[in-house]
Amino acid sequence: MDEAVLEGTGSGGILSPGYLREAPLSSYLDEDERAVFVRSNTKRGVTRRHVDGASERRFTPGEDYRAFALVTDARLLFVVGDNDEDGDWSVAIDLADIEIVEHSEGLLANGLALTTRSDAVWQFGCRDDLADLAAYVDAASMAWLRVESHLEDARKLVVDAGEHREAREYDAALGRLTAATEETAAARREERAFAADGVAAMATRIERAEARVREAKIETLRGRAVHRIDRAEELWRDDAYEAAYG
């Protein structure tokens, strides 16, 4: 990764390409996000259209500026320098929202096409090779989808456990939370399979899910204990001493 590309700003000239007008690429990164690939073009910019071909729009860089495709371990960002001479333009796409990744090779330029869950197709072209970038985005999007699927299943199980807890079905609630723990563990395995040293953004989401499961388990155990005490007191008042101590 060329740090000059991430940190550069300003227009270029005859011998050097420009960057962005207002702020460097690095300013678009979240605190726990790691840049993996960056590619650029000076004229083609970025195109967005609907999968049916409607509503096509092109975002092109101003003179002596560039359009960038920045891939991180969590998102893909398109940033266009001085778009329509009205400042920099950008869009961020979560990798988990990308459904189809395609790339093409040509004599004068290579192309990248991404289709998202919202049926938007984003196209970006440049002279640099895009094969490795496309392969990474494809693998990363699938990894994110699997992680998000496990975390969504864990969330549903926590909600289900809460309903059982409200109904005083504590064993059933704990069973749901055990299953939720298995889902968060599966999400963690997916994270490690994708990147041995982990992905900070994935880890943050997994840790939040793990915390929700732990809190729900504590609340369930507390509820079960209170219920048992209340039940024992009722039996004691009814002189059912043996059952009260059972």
Secondary structure per residue as TSV (DSSP state, phi and psi in degrees):
chain	resnum	aa	ss	phi	psi
A	1	M	-	360.0	123.5
A	2	D	-	-80.3	111.3
A	3	E	H	-62.6	-30.3
A	4	A	H	-62.7	-35.9
A	5	V	H	-69.1	-39.7
A	6	L	H	-69.6	-31.4
A	7	E	H	-104.6	-9.1
A	8	G	-	-76.6	148.3
A	9	T	B	-141.1	162.6
A	10	G	S	103.6	164.1
A	11	S	-	-81.8	161.2
A	12	G	-	-101.1	-161.8
A	13	G	-	-148.8	-154.5
A	14	I	S	-65.3	-39.0
A	15	L	S	-100.2	-9.2
A	16	S	S	-141.2	138.9
A	17	P	-	-76.1	155.5
A	18	G	-	-85.0	-176.3
A	19	Y	-	-122.2	-123.1
A	20	L	B	-109.1	162.4
A	21	R	S	-86.4	-40.1
A	22	E	S	-102.9	-38.5
A	23	A	S	-154.1	152.9
A	24	P	-	-71.2	162.3
A	25	L	G	-56.3	-36.9
A	26	S	G	-59.6	-25.4
A	27	S	G	-70.6	-14.3
A	28	Y	G	-87.8	-6.9
A	29	L	S	-83.7	139.5
A	30	D	-	-73.4	164.2
A	31	E	T	-59.9	-36.9
A	32	D	T	-101.0	22.0
A	33	E	-	-106.7	141.3
A	34	R	-	-118.3	126.0
A	35	A	E	-72.4	136.9
A	36	V	E	-117.2	-47.6
A	37	F	E	-134.9	149.6
A	38	V	E	-143.6	133.4
A	39	R	E	-132.5	158.7
A	40	S	E	-147.3	160.8
A	41	N	E	-141.8	164.1
A	42	T	S	-108.2	-13.7
A	43	K	S	-132.6	-39.4
A	44	R	S	-68.5	-34.3
A	45	G	-	66.9	-142.6
A	46	V	E	-131.8	139.2
A	47	T	E	-118.0	137.8
A	48	R	E	-124.5	135.6
A	49	R	E	-150.1	166.1
A	50	H	E	-80.5	156.8
A	51	V	T	-59.9	-24.9
A	52	D	T	-84.7	4.1
A	53	G	S	92.7	-6.1
A	54	A	-	-84.3	165.4
A	55	S	S	57.4	41.7
A	56	E	-	-76.2	137.8
A	57	R	E	-144.4	139.0
A	58	R	E	-113.1	136.4
A	59	F	E	-113.4	110.8
A	60	T	-	-113.8	149.9
A	61	P	-	-76.2	154.3
A	62	G	-	-72.1	170.9
A	63	E	T	-58.9	130.3
A	64	D	T	71.0	16.9
A	65	Y	-	-119.3	176.9
A	66	R	-	-131.0	160.2
A	67	A	E	-105.0	137.6
A	68	F	E	-121.8	144.6
A	69	A	E	-112.3	113.3
A	70	L	E	-113.2	117.0
A	71	V	E	-103.8	128.8
A	72	T	E	-116.8	-174.7
A	73	D	S	-81.4	3.8
A	74	A	S	-132.6	-28.0
A	75	R	E	-143.5	168.6
A	76	L	E	-121.2	125.9
A	77	L	E	-115.8	134.5
A	78	F	E	-106.2	126.9
A	79	V	E	-130.6	125.9
A	80	V	E	-116.3	121.6
A	81	G	T	-74.5	127.2
A	82	D	T	52.2	47.9
A	83	N	G	-60.5	126.3
A	84	D	G	53.7	28.5
A	85	E	G	54.9	33.4
A	86	D	S	-127.9	29.7
A	87	G	S	93.6	172.7
A	88	D	-	-73.1	146.5
A	89	W	E	-121.5	144.1
A	90	S	E	-149.2	157.4
A	91	V	E	-145.8	142.5
A	92	A	E	-117.4	133.1
A	93	I	E	-121.0	120.3
A	94	D	E	-63.7	137.2
A	95	L	G	-60.1	-31.1
A	96	A	G	-67.5	-17.2
A	97	D	G	-90.3	-3.6
A	98	I	E	-90.4	123.8
A	99	E	E	-100.1	-38.9
A	100	I	E	-131.1	133.4
A	101	V	E	-122.3	124.6
A	102	E	E	-132.7	146.4
A	103	H	E	-142.2	151.2
A	104	S	E	-131.1	155.7
A	105	E	E	-120.2	134.7
A	106	G	-	-133.2	172.7
A	107	L	S	-68.2	-37.6
A	108	L	S	-105.3	-22.4
A	109	A	-	-159.0	155.8
A	110	N	E	-110.7	152.2
A	111	G	E	-126.1	149.0
A	112	L	E	-125.6	132.2
A	113	A	E	-130.3	128.0
A	114	L	E	-122.3	131.2
A	115	T	E	-110.5	129.0
A	116	T	E	-102.5	171.9
A	117	R	T	-61.3	-26.9
A	118	S	T	-85.5	12.9
A	119	D	S	66.7	27.9
A	120	A	E	-97.8	140.6
A	121	V	E	-113.3	121.7
A	122	W	E	-107.8	131.6
A	123	Q	E	-124.4	138.5
A	124	F	E	-143.5	133.7
A	125	G	E	-125.8	150.7
A	126	C	E	-161.8	170.4
A	127	R	S	-81.5	-22.1
A	128	D	S	-74.2	158.5
A	129	D	-	-66.0	137.8
A	130	L	-	-116.1	1.9
A	131	A	H	-62.3	-48.3
A	132	D	H	-65.9	-40.5
A	133	L	H	-61.5	-46.9
A	134	A	H	-63.3	-41.2
A	135	A	H	-63.6	-40.4
A	136	Y	H	-65.3	-47.0
A	137	V	H	-60.5	-40.9
A	138	D	H	-62.2	-48.8
A	139	A	H	-66.2	-41.9
A	140	A	H	-67.2	-40.1
A	141	S	H	-64.0	-39.1
A	142	M	H	-66.9	-40.6
A	143	A	H	-62.8	-44.2
A	144	W	H	-63.4	-40.3
A	145	L	H	-61.7	-41.7
A	146	R	H	-66.7	-42.5
A	147	V	H	-61.6	-48.1
A	148	E	H	-62.8	-35.8
A	149	S	H	-64.2	-45.0
A	150	H	H	-63.2	-41.0
A	151	L	H	-69.3	-34.6
A	152	E	H	-67.6	-39.9
A	153	D	H	-63.1	-39.6
A	154	A	H	-63.3	-41.9
A	155	R	H	-60.7	-44.6
A	156	K	H	-63.7	-38.1
A	157	L	H	-67.2	-36.4
A	158	V	H	-65.3	-41.7
A	159	V	H	-62.7	-44.3
A	160	D	H	-61.3	-41.3
A	161	A	H	-62.2	-38.2
A	162	G	H	-62.6	-38.8
A	163	E	H	-65.9	-41.1
A	164	H	H	-65.5	-38.3
A	165	R	H	-63.4	-43.2
A	166	E	H	-61.9	-31.0
A	167	A	T	-86.9	6.4
A	168	R	T	62.0	28.5
A	169	E	-	-98.7	73.4
A	170	Y	H	-70.0	-38.1
A	171	D	H	-64.0	-40.9
A	172	A	H	-64.8	-39.8
A	173	A	H	-62.3	-44.5
A	174	L	H	-65.5	-34.1
A	175	G	H	-63.3	-41.2
A	176	R	H	-64.4	-38.2
A	177	L	H	-71.7	-31.4
A	178	T	H	-63.7	-42.1
A	179	A	H	-65.2	-37.2
A	180	A	H	-64.3	-39.0
A	181	T	H	-62.4	-38.6
A	182	E	H	-64.5	-35.3
A	183	E	H	-69.0	-42.0
A	184	T	H	-67.5	-34.0
A	185	A	H	-66.0	-38.1
A	186	A	H	-65.5	-38.6
A	187	A	H	-62.5	-40.3
A	188	R	H	-64.2	-39.1
A	189	R	H	-64.9	-38.8
A	190	E	H	-63.3	-40.7
A	191	E	H	-59.8	-47.3
A	192	R	H	-69.2	-32.6
A	193	A	H	-67.4	-34.0
A	194	F	H	-76.5	-42.1
A	195	A	-	-143.3	115.2
A	196	A	T	-57.8	-34.0
A	197	D	T	-91.6	8.9
A	198	G	-	85.0	164.6
A	199	V	-	-123.6	117.6
A	200	A	H	-55.7	-44.6
A	201	A	H	-65.3	-39.8
A	202	M	H	-64.2	-46.1
A	203	A	H	-59.1	-39.3
A	204	T	H	-62.1	-44.9
A	205	R	H	-66.7	-40.2
A	206	I	H	-65.3	-42.7
A	207	E	H	-62.6	-37.7
A	208	R	H	-63.4	-42.2
A	209	A	H	-65.5	-41.9
A	210	E	H	-61.3	-39.4
A	211	A	H	-64.8	-40.3
A	212	R	H	-63.4	-39.4
A	213	V	H	-65.6	-44.6
A	214	R	H	-61.4	-44.7
A	215	E	H	-62.7	-40.6
A	216	A	H	-65.9	-36.9
A	217	K	H	-67.4	-43.2
A	218	I	H	-60.5	-44.4
A	219	E	H	-63.9	-38.1
A	220	T	H	-67.9	-44.8
A	221	L	H	-64.2	-38.3
A	222	R	H	-64.8	-43.6
A	223	G	H	-62.9	-40.9
A	224	R	H	-65.3	-40.5
A	225	A	H	-64.4	-45.0
A	226	V	H	-62.4	-41.6
A	227	H	H	-62.4	-41.7
A	228	R	H	-66.1	-39.2
A	229	I	H	-64.5	-45.4
A	230	D	H	-61.1	-40.8
A	231	R	H	-66.6	-40.4
A	232	A	H	-63.4	-39.7
A	233	E	H	-65.0	-38.0
A	234	E	H	-63.0	-44.8
A	235	L	H	-65.6	-37.5
A	236	W	H	-62.6	-43.8
A	237	R	H	-65.2	-27.5
A	238	D	T	-89.3	11.3
A	239	D	T	64.6	19.6
A	240	A	-	-92.5	70.0
A	241	Y	H	-65.7	-40.8
A	242	E	H	-64.1	-42.9
A	243	A	H	-67.5	-34.6
A	244	A	H	-63.9	-34.7
A	245	Y	T	-90.4	-2.9
A	246	G	-	-75.6	360.0
